Amino acid sequence: MDKHVRPDPRLIVGARLGEDVAVIDMGDRYLVAKTDPITFATDEIGWYAVNVNANDVACAGAVPRWFLATLLLPEGKTDANLVATIFEQMAEVCDQLDVTLVGGHTEITYGLGRPVVIGHMLGEVAPDRFVATAGVRVGDDIIVTKGVAVEGTAIIAREKQGDLEAVLSAEYLERCQGFLHNPGISVVRDAQVAQKAGTVHAMHDPTEGGLATGLWEMSQAAGVGLEINEAAIPIFPETAVLCARFGLDPLGVIASGALLIACPPAETEAILGALKGDGIQAALLGRAVEKNQGCRLIGPRGAHPLPTFARDEIARLFE
């Protein structure tokens, strides 16, 4: 990637492993830019598009401000109601996050079986408040909010409803589908509460590839190893049930809704307390160690490597 990047003295963060945003120096503040497509989900796709892009901007310590969207819609399957519904979903989330929908592009194109939305979020942050994924330091504690896997649970329950209706009650299935909103896939508030409560060295939201991939990305971006307490990983019971049904590993399932936070141990109690005081569940996962120790899960079987996933586990549902 580096060989394709034209040098720019105002580019603070460009295309780097583990970093999900670009950061541009605008003088008294940094402009934080993010783009991400929604390809797995079809139901409430507009809701996903705004939230997942806002999440990465918030993980940089920035405030999401402006949103653009490119809508690619399938030929022969698109009508005015579909377009209106997607825009209504995006507008609802923008209102909730105090974000302005400022532009984009909409087209009907061939070769698509379902809608695809590519979101673009812009935000801003004071230079001294910027947080990079690469900021993890040896000795830092690693905190996770909510649990695993909020987005994956909602997608499985919504996209595989027909298969699940025969084995799960309507009430249980509805609760799983509702994970999109409760506990919700947004981590904007999680990031803001954590930063206000204490010193934060790094934040990262695990998305494609699940919690395990999010931890690997933090490790590789910062050049550190990680020791993760396997028993401390908060896997929602609903997630475990749905993943077991389809033979998926919860650690590799798309995990928007959780926020990974690296902080000095002296700040951990205050950050955990502030999150819980704001109604956001959080857990201490482990700590950052020297790079040569690698990324390991510590559990009943002793220490073993943190799993890796070449692609998100949820992709297997669409084969």
C-alpha positions in Angstrom: 0.0 0.0 0.0 2.7 2.5 0.9 4.1 2.6 -2.6 0.8 3.9 -3.8 0.6 6.8 -1.3 1.7 10.2 -2.4 3.5 12.0 0.5 1.5 14.7 2.2 2.9 16.6 5.2 -0.7 17.2 6.5 -1.5 13.4 6.5 -1.2 12.4 10.1 -2.5 8.8 9.6 -2.9 7.2 6.2 -3.4 3.6 5.1 -1.8 1.5 7.8 -2.4 -2.0 9.2 -4.9 -1.9 12.0 -5.9 1.8 11.6 -9.4 2.3 10.3 -9.4 6.0 9.6 -7.4 8.6 7.8 -6.4 11.7 9.8 -5.6 15.0 8.1 -4.2 18.1 9.9 -6.6 21.1 9.4 -4.6 23.4 11.7 -6.5 23.7 15.0 -8.1 20.3 14.6 -7.7 17.0 12.8 -10.2 15.9 10.2 -10.9 12.2 10.6 -12.3 10.3 7.6 -13.7 6.8 7.4 -15.4 4.7 4.7 -16.9 1.2 5.1 -19.4 -0.8 3.1 -22.3 -2.9 4.3 -22.3 -6.2 2.4 -23.6 -8.9 4.8 -26.8 -7.3 6.1 -29.8 -6.4 4.0 -32.4 -5.7 6.7 -31.9 -2.1 8.2 -28.8 -1.7 6.0 -29.0 2.1 6.4 -28.8 1.8 10.2 -25.7 -0.4 9.9 -24.0 2.0 7.4 -24.1 5.1 9.6 -23.3 3.3 12.8 -20.3 1.3 11.7 -18.7 4.4 10.1 -19.4 6.5 13.1 -17.8 3.9 15.3 -14.4 4.1 13.7 -14.4 7.9 13.8 -15.3 7.7 17.6 -12.5 5.2 18.1 -10.1 7.9 17.0 -11.4 10.1 19.8 -13.2 12.2 17.3 -16.8 13.4 17.1 -18.7 12.1 14.0 -20.1 15.2 12.1 -20.8 14.6 8.4 -22.0 11.5 6.5 -22.1 10.5 2.8 -23.5 7.4 1.3 -23.2 5.5 -2.0 -26.2 3.2 -2.6 -25.7 0.5 -5.2 -29.1 -1.1 -5.8 -30.0 -4.3 -7.7 -31.5 -4.1 -11.1 -35.1 -5.5 -11.2 -35.4 -5.6 -7.4 -35.5 -1.9 -6.6 -38.4 0.4 -6.2 -39.1 3.8 -4.6 -40.0 2.2 -1.3 -36.7 0.5 -0.9 -34.8 3.7 -1.6 -37.0 5.7 0.8 -36.6 3.1 3.5 -32.8 3.1 3.4 -32.6 6.9 3.5 -35.1 6.9 6.4 -32.9 4.5 8.3 -29.8 6.6 7.7 -31.5 9.8 8.7 -32.7 8.2 11.9 -29.2 7.3 13.1 -27.8 10.6 11.9 -30.4 12.4 14.1 -29.4 10.2 17.1 -25.7 10.9 16.7 -26.1 14.6 15.7 -24.6 13.9 12.3 -25.5 15.6 9.1 -26.1 13.6 5.9 -24.3 15.8 3.4 -24.3 13.9 0.1 -23.4 10.7 -1.8 -24.6 8.8 -4.8 -27.4 6.4 -5.7 -27.7 4.1 -8.7 -29.3 0.9 -9.9 -26.7 -1.4 -11.3 -26.5 -4.9 -12.8 -24.9 -8.0 -11.2 -26.2 -7.4 -7.6 -28.4 -9.7 -5.7 -29.0 -7.3 -2.8 -28.5 -3.6 -1.9 -25.0 -2.5 -1.0 -24.4 0.7 0.9 -20.9 2.3 1.2 -20.7 4.9 3.9 -18.3 7.7 4.4 -18.1 9.5 7.7 -16.1 12.6 8.6 -15.4 13.8 12.1 -13.1 16.2 13.9 -10.9 16.0 17.0 -8.4 18.3 18.8 -4.9 17.1 18.1 -4.2 16.3 21.7 -7.4 14.2 21.9 -6.6 12.0 18.9 -6.4 8.3 19.7 -4.7 5.7 17.4 -5.1 2.0 17.3 -1.3 1.9 17.3 -1.2 3.6 20.7 -1.2 0.4 22.8 1.7 0.2 25.2 3.3 -2.8 26.9 1.7 -3.1 30.3 -1.6 -1.6 29.2 -4.8 -3.3 30.3 -7.3 -4.3 27.6 -11.0 -3.6 28.2 -13.9 -4.7 26.1 -17.4 -3.2 26.2 -20.7 -5.0 25.8 -19.7 -8.4 24.5 -19.4 -10.7 21.6 -20.9 -10.6 19.1 -23.6 -7.9 18.9 -23.7 -7.3 15.2 -23.2 -11.0 14.3 -26.1 -12.0 16.5 -28.4 -9.6 14.8 -27.3 -10.5 11.3 -27.7 -14.3 11.9 -31.1 -13.9 13.4 -32.3 -11.6 10.7 -30.8 -13.3 7.6 -31.5 -16.8 8.8 -34.9 -16.3 10.3 -36.6 -19.0 8.2 -34.1 -21.6 9.4 -34.3 -20.5 13.0 -38.1 -20.3 13.4 -38.3 -24.1 13.6 -35.9 -24.4 16.6 -36.2 -21.1 18.5 -39.3 -19.4 20.0 -40.6 -16.2 18.3 -39.7 -14.3 21.5 -36.1 -15.5 21.6 -35.6 -14.9 17.9 -37.0 -11.4 18.2 -34.6 -10.7 21.0 -31.6 -11.8 18.9 -32.8 -9.7 16.0 -33.1 -6.8 18.4 -29.4 -6.8 19.2 -29.0 -4.3 16.4 -30.6 -1.8 18.8 -30.2 -3.4 22.2 -27.4 -3.6 23.3 -26.8 -1.9 19.9 -23.9 -1.8 17.4 -22.9 1.8 18.2 -19.8 2.4 20.3 -19.8 6.2 20.0 -21.0 6.6 23.6 -18.6 3.9 24.8 -15.7 5.7 23.4 -16.7 9.1 24.7 -17.4 7.8 28.2 -14.0 6.0 28.3 -12.1 9.0 27.2 -13.8 11.3 29.7 -13.1 8.9 32.6 -9.4 8.4 32.2 -6.3 8.2 30.0 -6.9 6.0 27.0 -3.9 4.9 24.8 -5.9 3.2 22.1 -9.4 2.2 21.0 -10.5 -0.2 18.3 -13.9 -1.7 17.4 -13.7 -5.3 16.2 -15.8 -5.7 13.1 -15.1 -8.2 10.3 -13.3 -11.3 11.7 -14.7 -10.7 15.1 -13.1 -10.0 18.5 -10.1 -12.2 17.7 -9.3 -10.2 14.5 -9.8 -6.9 16.3 -7.3 -7.9 19.0 -4.8 -9.1 16.3 -5.2 -5.7 14.5 -4.5 -3.8 17.7 -1.4 -6.0 18.4 0.0 -5.6 14.9 -0.7 -1.9 14.7 1.1 -1.2 18.0 3.8 -3.8 17.7 2.9 -5.5 21.0 1.7 -8.9 22.1 -1.5 -9.6 24.0 -2.4 -12.0 26.9 -6.2 -12.5 26.9 -8.0 -14.2 29.7 -10.3 -16.7 27.9 -12.8 -16.9 30.7 -13.2 -13.1 30.8 -14.4 -12.8 27.2 -18.1 -11.9 27.5 -19.9 -14.0 24.9 -23.7 -13.3 24.9 -25.7 -16.5 25.5 -27.8 -15.7 22.4 -24.6 -15.4 20.3 -23.4 -18.8 21.6 -26.8 -20.4 20.7 -26.9 -19.0 17.2 -23.2 -19.7 16.5 -23.6 -23.3 17.7 -26.6 -23.8 15.4 -24.5 -22.9 12.3 -21.1 -24.2 13.5 -19.5 -20.7 13.8 -16.8 -19.7 16.2 -18.1 -16.6 18.2 -14.6 -15.1 18.3 -14.6 -14.8 14.5 -18.1 -13.4 14.0 -18.5 -9.8 13.0 -18.5 -7.9 16.3 -19.6 -4.2 15.9 -21.1 -3.1 19.2 -18.0 -4.0 21.2 -15.2 -1.5 21.9 -11.6 -2.5 22.7 -9.8 0.0 25.0 -6.2 0.0 26.0 -5.3 2.0 29.1 -2.7 2.2 31.9 -3.7 -0.2 34.7 -4.0 2.8 37.1 -6.9 4.0 34.9 -8.7 0.7 34.5 -11.0 0.9 37.6 -12.1 4.4 36.8 -12.9 3.6 33.1 -14.8 0.4 34.0 -16.7 2.2 36.7 -17.7 5.1 34.3 -18.8 2.7 31.6 -20.9 0.7 34.0 -22.3 3.8 35.6 -23.5 4.9 32.2 -25.2 1.5 31.6 -22.5 0.0 29.4 -21.2 -3.4 30.5 -17.5 -3.7 30.3 -14.9 -6.3 31.3 -11.1 -6.5 31.7 -9.9 -8.9 29.1 -6.1 -9.0 29.6 -3.0 -6.9 29.0 -0.4 -5.9 26.4 2.9 -7.7 26.6 6.2 -7.6 24.6 5.7 -8.4 20.9 7.9 -11.6 21.1 5.3 -13.2 23.5 2.7 -13.1 20.7 -1.1 -13.0 21.1 -2.3 -15.7 23.4 -5.5 -16.9 25.1 -4.9 -17.9 28.7 -7.4 -20.5 29.8 -8.0 -24.0 31.4 -5.8 -25.6 28.8 -3.0 -23.1 29.6 -1.7 -20.6 27.0 -2.5 -21.1 23.4 -2.4 -18.8 20.3 -5.3 -16.4 19.8 -7.2 -17.8 16.8 -7.0 -16.2 13.4 -9.7 -16.0 10.7 -9.0 -15.5 7.0 -12.5 -14.2 6.6 -15.4 -13.5 8.9 -17.1 -16.6 10.2 -20.5 -15.2 9.2 -19.6 -15.3 5.5 -20.1 -19.1 5.7 -23.8 -18.5 6.1 -24.0 -17.0 2.6 -22.1 -19.6 0.6 
